Amino acid sequence: MFNIIRELGAFAVFTAGALMDYKESKVYRALWWPGNLLGILPVFDALSKKSRYGFGAAAGILVFIIIQNVLFKRTYGPADVRCFNFVSVLMGGRIAQTFEEGSTDIIYFAEEMTEVLKNCFIIMTVAYLLLILHQLIRKNIKSFRLKKKVPFIPYIYTACLIHVIYVSGNVRLILVSWHFNGK
């Protein structure tokens, strides 16, 4: 029950960020802190148990944050970078709470880390595809550039929701379980 409340809280922060970016084209830095805290709790929980769980997720989060801040910092705005950092924390938390024990420490670490990175890059790719498709429909692209700048966080938000609902399937399982247990 706590994990559902934690994820709903993190997605409430994400929703606020997407709406703020959509309406004002800026997101305050402080908005992401409560969401990051809620997202990272499962990683801290896994690390606190003094087991090997959580180290790969923490490493995946750190690697993705470094990639965002070094390689993609000039591609889009700082609020978008912070949003992708939040997505990595959210995905790392989900991976840390759902992964099962692997065969050896190093293999498990690598599996957990690559799972976090894979999920983050899938969300990043889907966000770009949604942006390109929507802006092509709106005829806002000329010479592979946007004619007019648009908020990117709503696309990141949509991509993350699509990923959580359709790829990981956790939301579907919760809804199906709730439906059948309720009758």
N, C-alpha and C positions, 0 to 999 in steps of 0.2 A: 504493500500500500504506500509506503514511504517513497519508493522509487517512482510510482505514478505521480504522486504529488510533486516530487522533485522535478520530474520531467515537465509536468504542466507549468510549474513555476519558471523553469528555464525557457520554455516556449512562450510564456507570457512576456518575458523580457525580450525575446526574439521578435514577437509580434509588435511590441512597443517600438523597437528599433526599426522594423520595416515600415511601420506607419509613420514614424517621425521622419525617416528618410524620404518617404513618398510625399509627405506634405510639406516639409521644410528643406529638403535636400541636405540635411545635416543630422548627425546623431551625436549626442553628448557622450564623451568618453566614459563618464561615470555610469552610464546606463548598462554597460556590459559587465561591470563587476559582480552584481548579484547573480546574473546568469552564469558567469564563469565559475562562481563559487558553487552554485547548484550543480553545474555540469561536472565539476571536478571531484565532487564528493565520493563517487564510487571508486575513483582512482586512489584517493587518500585512504578509503576504507580498505581496499585491496592491499595497499602498501603497509597499512598499520598492522595487518595480520601477520607480518613478517614472513610472508610466503613470496613466491615468485610472481604472483598475480599483480598486475598493475604496472610493473616496470616497463613492459613493452608498450602499453597504452601511454604511459608518461613520456616515453621516448618518441613515440609517434606524434604526440601533441607537440613536443618541442621541435622535432624535425619540421613539421608542417608550419609552425610559427616562424621558424628561421627562414624557410623557403618563402613564405608570404612576405616577410619583412625585408628580405634581401632581393629576391627575384621579381616579385610582383608589386613592390611598393610604388613604382612609377607607372604601372599599368592602370591603376585606378586609385581612388582617394584613400586617405588614412582611415576613414570610417569603414570602408569596405574591407581593408586589411584587418581591422579589429573585429569585424563581423566574421571573416573567415577564421580568425584565431578562435573566436567563440565557437564556431562550428567544429573546429578540431577538438576543443575541450568537450563539447557535447558528444561528439562521436567517440572520443577516448573514454569518457565516462560510460557510455553505452557498451563499449567493447569490454572494459574492465569488469563490468557487472555480469556479462553474459558468457565470457570465454570459459571453457573448461580446461582442466589440466592437460598439458601436452606431454609428449614422451620425455623430452629432456629440457633442461633450463634454456639453453641457447635456441633450440628450435621453437620452444614456446614463446620466448621473448620476440623472436623474429616474426612469428605468426601474428602475435598481438599487434606489434608495431606496423607490419605491412597491412593488416586489416584496418587500422586507424587511417593510415595514409591512403589506402584504396578508397575507403568511404569518403574521405575529404576530397580527393581528386574527382571522384564521381560527381559529388555535389557541385564542385567547381565547374566541371564540364557541362553539366545540365544547366547550371545558372547561366553560363555563357551562351549555350544553345537557345535557351528561353529568351535571353536578351536579344540575340541576333534575329531570331524568328519574329519576335514582337516588333522590333524596330524595322525589319524589312516590311512587315505588314503596314506599319505606320509611315513607311517611306522616309525614314529618318537616317538612312545610311547612304553615304556618297563616298566613293573611292575607299571603301573598307573602313570608313570612320563615321562616327555619329555626327550628324549635322548639328544637333542640339543635345547637350548633355542631359542624361536621365539618371534618376536614382537607381543604383544597382542592388541595394540590399533587399528590396522586394523580390527580385529575381533569385537571390541567394536563399531567401526565406522559402520561396515556392519550391526551389530545387531540394532544399533540406526536407520539407514536408513530403514531397514526392518520394524521396529516398527512404524516409522513416516509414511511411505508409506502405509503399509497394516493394521496396527492396528488402528491408529488414523484416517486414511483416509483423512486427510486434504490436502495432496498433490494431491490425486486423485480428490478430489472435485475441487481444484483450476484448475487442468488440464481439467477436464470435463467442468467446467464453461467457461474456456478460449476457449475451442474448440467450444462449442455451441454458445457463444456470438460472436465469430469471424466470423461466417458464415452469 
